[in-house]
Amino acid sequence: MSALLEDSLSVAILRMLAQEPVGSGVSLPRLGKRLGQGASVLMRRLTLMGDAAIGGVRGPGWVRVEQHDDRWVAHLEAPGRAQVQTLPPADENAG
């Protein structure tokens, strides 16, 4: 199991992005508001969840972040959608 899946923020990001239709994404301000996190925290986590090589190790490629004009938008990629399917059901009473 990826260490990212042991982190509640990473799992919350995956779940939220999975709620969007395939091909659409979520702006960072919207993602931050719903998850109660700042943009810098989200960008660091999304970078780890993307396919960038950090310390010579490539990430899992679950997400992609693009800039559209002045907005950053996070998208769930096919490996991320597959990963969401392996997660246990969300505890709707939590949080």
Backbone as CSV, one residue per row, in Angstrom:
resi,resn,N_x,N_y,N_z,CA_x,CA_y,CA_z,C_x,C_y,C_z
1,MET,0.848,-1.186,0.000,0.000,0.000,0.000,0.886,1.239,0.000
2,SER,0.532,2.197,-0.812,1.269,3.454,-0.863,1.098,4.218,0.444
3,ALA,2.187,4.844,0.888,2.113,5.670,2.100,1.104,6.795,1.923
4,LEU,0.893,7.232,0.691,-0.093,8.289,0.441,-1.499,7.847,0.831
5,LEU,-1.781,6.559,0.719,-3.113,6.066,1.059,-3.321,5.957,2.560
6,GLU,-2.250,6.101,3.319,-2.363,6.109,4.775,-2.582,7.522,5.294
7,ASP,-2.582,8.489,4.391,-2.740,9.895,4.745,-4.170,10.339,4.441
8,SER,-4.854,10.883,5.437,-6.266,11.242,5.265,-6.470,12.339,4.225
9,LEU,-5.530,13.273,4.089,-5.691,14.334,3.088,-5.606,13.762,1.681
10,SER,-4.654,12.879,1.434,-4.530,12.267,0.108,-5.792,11.496,-0.258
11,VAL,-6.305,10.738,0.684,-7.530,9.966,0.440,-8.704,10.910,0.187
12,ALA,-8.804,11.983,0.953,-9.892,12.950,0.767,-9.809,13.606,-0.606
13,ILE,-8.600,13.922,-1.056,-8.422,14.509,-2.390,-8.881,13.520,-3.450
14,LEU,-8.443,12.272,-3.346,-8.856,11.259,-4.326,-10.373,11.122,-4.369
15,ARG,-10.990,11.033,-3.205,-12.451,10.869,-3.149,-13.170,12.072,-3.764
16,MET,-12.700,13.273,-3.460,-13.361,14.463,-3.985,-13.217,14.556,-5.502
17,LEU,-12.021,14.310,-6.004,-11.816,14.369,-7.449,-12.611,13.279,-8.168
18,ALA,-12.801,12.137,-7.518,-13.550,11.035,-8.128,-15.032,11.366,-8.283
19,GLN,-15.521,12.340,-7.544,-16.927,12.739,-7.651,-17.197,13.555,-8.909
20,GLU,-16.140,14.062,-9.522,-16.293,14.880,-10.724,-16.390,13.986,-11.956
21,PRO,-17.099,14.443,-12.989,-17.156,13.667,-14.228,-15.754,13.488,-14.821
22,VAL,-15.543,12.375,-15.506,-14.265,12.121,-16.162,-13.971,13.276,-17.114
23,GLY,-12.762,13.777,-17.047,-12.352,14.866,-17.923,-12.498,16.249,-17.320
24,SER,-13.227,16.350,-16.221,-13.339,17.656,-15.569,-12.482,17.631,-14.316
25,GLY,-12.245,18.791,-13.768,-11.406,18.878,-12.587,-12.011,19.799,-11.555
26,VAL,-11.238,20.064,-10.515,-11.670,20.924,-9.420,-10.610,22.005,-9.236
27,SER,-11.045,23.256,-9.167,-10.094,24.341,-8.945,-9.499,24.218,-7.547
28,LEU,-8.265,24.678,-7.392,-7.623,24.601,-6.078,-8.375,25.372,-5.008
29,PRO,-8.905,26.575,-5.298,-9.676,27.257,-4.248,-10.884,26.441,-3.783
30,ARG,-11.579,25.816,-4.722,-12.744,24.996,-4.356,-12.316,23.768,-3.559
31,LEU,-11.263,23.119,-4.018,-10.734,21.946,-3.318,-10.312,22.333,-1.903
32,GLY,-9.613,23.447,-1.784,-9.158,23.907,-0.476,-10.298,24.242,0.461
33,LYS,-11.325,24.878,-0.078,-12.470,25.248,0.753,-13.178,24.004,1.277
34,ARG,-13.371,23.020,0.409,-14.085,21.813,0.820,-13.280,20.942,1.774
35,LEU,-11.953,21.014,1.659,-11.106,20.173,2.505,-10.500,20.934,3.676
36,GLY,-10.723,22.243,3.712,-10.197,23.047,4.812,-8.682,23.181,4.799
37,GLN,-8.106,23.258,3.601,-6.652,23.354,3.454,-6.291,24.520,2.546
38,GLY,-5.115,25.086,2.766,-4.614,26.155,1.920,-4.064,25.625,0.606
39,ALA,-3.939,26.523,-0.364,-3.461,26.140,-1.692,-2.054,25.551,-1.647
40,SER,-1.175,26.087,-0.807,0.202,25.573,-0.771,0.242,24.139,-0.236
41,VAL,-0.586,23.846,0.752,-0.665,22.476,1.287,-1.164,21.531,0.198
42,LEU,-2.204,21.956,-0.513,-2.764,21.119,-1.575,-1.767,20.908,-2.707
43,MET,-1.064,21.972,-3.111,-0.099,21.833,-4.207,1.021,20.856,-3.841
44,ARG,1.487,20.919,-2.607,2.530,19.964,-2.186,2.012,18.529,-2.265
45,ARG,0.802,18.310,-1.773,0.250,16.953,-1.778,-0.049,16.495,-3.197
46,LEU,-0.629,17.366,-4.012,-0.940,17.008,-5.392,0.328,16.689,-6.178
47,THR,1.418,17.390,-5.880,2.696,17.099,-6.534,3.142,15.680,-6.206
48,LEU,3.005,15.285,-4.951,3.368,13.918,-4.553,2.459,12.878,-5.204
49,MET,1.213,13.245,-5.448,0.231,12.320,-6.014,0.292,12.271,-7.538
50,GLY,1.010,13.205,-8.143,1.148,13.246,-9.595,2.239,12.304,-10.073
51,ASP,2.767,12.585,-11.276,3.796,11.699,-11.821,5.187,12.310,-11.782
52,ALA,5.355,13.425,-11.072,6.671,14.059,-10.969,7.648,13.144,-10.235
53,ALA,8.911,13.212,-10.651,9.962,12.458,-9.965,10.518,13.323,-8.842
54,ILE,10.414,12.838,-7.617,10.923,13.545,-6.444,11.937,12.634,-5.772
55,GLY,13.163,13.125,-5.646,14.224,12.294,-5.075,14.516,11.073,-5.925
56,GLY,14.308,11.204,-7.231,14.567,10.097,-8.144,13.473,9.048,-8.194
57,VAL,12.383,9.280,-7.463,11.270,8.321,-7.443,10.044,8.977,-8.075
58,ARG,9.521,8.349,-9.113,8.351,8.888,-9.799,7.099,8.630,-8.973
59,GLY,6.212,9.627,-8.935,4.950,9.507,-8.207,3.993,8.549,-8.897
60,PRO,2.865,8.244,-8.259,1.927,7.254,-8.788,1.104,7.726,-9.987
61,GLY,1.096,9.014,-10.275,0.352,9.511,-11.433,-1.153,9.519,-11.244
62,TRP,-1.601,9.642,-10.003,-3.036,9.634,-9.726,-3.722,10.916,-10.155
63,VAL,-3.009,12.040,-10.096,-3.619,13.333,-10.407,-2.747,14.117,-11.378
64,ARG,-3.363,15.121,-11.978,-2.675,16.058,-12.866,-3.173,17.441,-12.492
65,VAL,-2.276,18.406,-12.408,-2.657,19.785,-12.104,-2.292,20.647,-13.300
66,GLU,-3.258,21.419,-13.774,-3.055,22.302,-14.921,-3.441,23.724,-14.551
67,GLN,-2.814,24.665,-15.239,-3.191,26.058,-15.047,-4.035,26.488,-16.236
68,HIS,-5.240,26.985,-15.951,-6.150,27.518,-16.966,-6.283,29.006,-16.683
69,ASP,-5.700,29.822,-17.545,-5.637,31.269,-17.310,-4.993,31.507,-15.949
70,ASP,-5.738,32.012,-14.984,-5.144,32.281,-13.671,-5.583,31.273,-12.609
71,ARG,-6.212,30.162,-13.023,-6.699,29.154,-12.069,-5.914,27.859,-12.202
72,TRP,-5.599,27.260,-11.049,-5.021,25.925,-11.021,-6.162,24.930,-10.836
73,VAL,-6.164,23.881,-11.655,-7.235,22.886,-11.632,-6.622,21.491,-11.490
74,ALA,-7.149,20.721,-10.535,-6.684,19.349,-10.299,-7.626,18.369,-10.994
75,HIS,-7.042,17.395,-11.678,-7.797,16.364,-12.398,-7.391,14.997,-11.870
76,LEU,-8.334,14.092,-11.802,-8.045,12.711,-11.428,-7.737,11.927,-12.703
77,GLU,-6.587,11.283,-12.736,-6.174,10.494,-13.887,-6.663,9.048,-13.735
78,ALA,-6.556,8.259,-14.798,-7.031,6.867,-14.770,-6.424,6.055,-13.618
79,PRO,-5.116,6.158,-13.345,-4.585,5.405,-12.193,-5.214,5.842,-10.867
80,GLY,-5.558,7.111,-10.754,-6.217,7.606,-9.546,-7.627,7.064,-9.417
81,ARG,-8.351,7.020,-10.537,-9.710,6.453,-10.515,-9.655,4.981,-10.110
82,ALA,-8.673,4.268,-10.630,-8.522,2.853,-10.258,-8.199,2.731,-8.770
83,GLN,-7.381,3.630,-8.261,-7.007,3.581,-6.846,-8.207,3.853,-5.953
84,VAL,-9.071,4.782,-6.357,-10.269,5.103,-5.571,-11.140,3.860,-5.411
85,GLN,-11.184,3.022,-6.436,-12.006,1.810,-6.377,-11.517,0.833,-5.312
86,THR,-10.259,0.943,-4.910,-9.709,0.028,-3.906,-9.868,0.551,-2.484
87,LEU,-10.318,1.802,-2.335,-10.459,2.388,-1.000,-11.672,1.806,-0.287
88,PRO,-11.593,1.665,1.023,-12.784,1.238,1.767,-13.839,2.331,1.696
89,PRO,-15.101,1.996,1.909,-16.153,3.018,1.873,-15.840,4.150,2.846
90,ALA,-16.194,5.354,2.428,-15.976,6.524,3.290,-16.914,6.458,4.483
91,ASP,-16.425,6.854,5.633,-17.253,6.943,6.837,-17.968,8.280,6.791
92,GLU,-19.238,8.261,6.424,-19.986,9.502,6.247,-20.251,10.212,7.564
93,ASN,-20.034,9.544,8.687,-20.226,10.176,9.991,-18.966,10.866,10.485
94,ALA,-17.847,10.639,9.778,-16.582,11.247,10.210,-16.529,12.694,9.778
95,GLY,-15.698,13.470,10.469,-15.409,14.826,10.062,-16.424,15.758,10.531
